[in-house]
Amino acid sequence: MTLWPRSLAGRTALLLLIGLIIVQAAGLTIHALDRVELQSFIQSREIAGRSFALWRNLVVMPPERRAAFLADLEMPAGMTASFDAQTAVRPNMPPVNEAVAQRFRLAGPPPSFGPARFRPREILVGGIPPDGFVLSMRFNDGGWLNLRVQPPHARPWHSDTFLAAFIAMSCCAVALILWGVRRMIRPVAALAAAADALGRNVNAPPLPEEGPSETATAARAFNTMASRIRRFVDDRTQMLAAIGHDLRTPITRLRLRAEFMEDDEQRRKMLADLSEMEAMINATLAFARDDAATEPSVAFDLAALCQTVLDEAADAAPDKADGIVYEGPERLRAQGRPAALKRALANLVGNALAYGGDARLKLASEADAARISIEDHGLGIPESDLETAFQPFRRLEGSRNRETGGSGLGLTIARDILRAHGGDVTLRNRREGGLQALVTLPAAS
């Protein structure tokens, strides 16, 4: 499983968070190094200053008071001092670490102690691994000042509240990044929603042309594209309506002329052909007009709608009423255009009755969708035609043993209506024989 987000907002936020982490890590590293260097400098200055002050105080003090004076002093962390008869530097001690020697000025000439009477008679230095040392200074009147120095390790995060402050700062930065990314990506989400709405309804409202210049330009281009699509659809509808209107006149004349034919058989056949032509024209015009797009979306009972479709199918084909069965809940709330959905389901049920002899409608509700299964016990259709059956004017008489034909637009109209609702319909052959039309509709919000 990849950790790379799929959404643009997630990827943008993740990149910004990675950048924030890198910048924070670099900044904290620089801060820590500077703090360690500053603490080391302060420690060395404090220890060196305290050592010099101790020597100046002890050198003018009677020898018998030196040990008591040192016992009462509070020394810096990592430093101890004692007045002894012997030096604390032993011959077997290792040399002082070079960095420590430079830090405390132990390398090179000894520091100036002022007049000759204040200067140590002898200075010895020995190392205490890893970075400590012993400094012994001999008084002119006898005795040694032994200083043992083991500097404490520098603490880059000395403050006890640093961690809490850092976490609070990081949380604020993360919240600001997520909020800013969502605001910046919102126009993209609006553009995607508008494109989805346009796919369902060509007359969907235009996208607001506001926001940053790039977003406004994209919204303007989208609205222009949508306007051209609407104009194309309107031109196609007007053209088909004009063709249908012009064709109805000669069909009517032919119907009148057929009534005066003396041959009854030929008159019957001609009237049947004219009726089929008129039905095809009406179906084509209905498909082109897409009346479902103008119907308002309302809340309705999908279960009652399915039962109504089956009841009307049973009334239209009483000889097949025994094979019309409903399975599902008594009530199921849905949102959509009920008249259009009724037409789509009626087309699917009508196909099942015409080509399978029966129709079993199963309605089920899931978390994110409502599913409708319309099954029959016919011969089914070849696997290669399961998708092409939805093409306009596509007829599968040989595959489904149809005795009478329609216009070839029933499945096309049903799929267009269902997709306009955000759903879909697919066909598949049942293992036990027959065909299943599986309808999915989004759950009511």
Buried (B, 14 or more C-beta within 10 A) or exposed (E): EEEEEEEBBBBBBBEBBEEBEEEBEEEBEEEBEEBBEEBBEEBBEBBBEBBBEBBEEBBEBEEEEBEEBBEEEEBBEBBBBBBEEEBBBEEEBEEBBEEBBEBBEBEEEEEEBEEEEEBBEEBBBBBBEEBBBBBBBBBEEEBBBBBBBBBEEBEBEEEEEEEEEBEEEBEEBBEEBBEEBEEBBEBBEBBEEBBEBBEBBBEBEBBEBEBEEEBBEBBEEBBEEBEEEBEEBEEEBEEBBEBBEEBBEEBEEBBEEBEEBEEEEEBEEBBEEBEBBBEBBEBBBBBBBBEBBEBEEEEBBBBEBBBBBBEBBBEEBEEBBEBBEBEBEEEBEBBBBBBBBBBBBBBBBBBBBBBBBBBBBBBEBEEEBBBBBBBBBBBBBEEEBBEEBBBBEEBBEEBBEBEEEBBBBBBBBBBBBBBBBBBEBEBEBBEEEBBBBBBBBBBBE
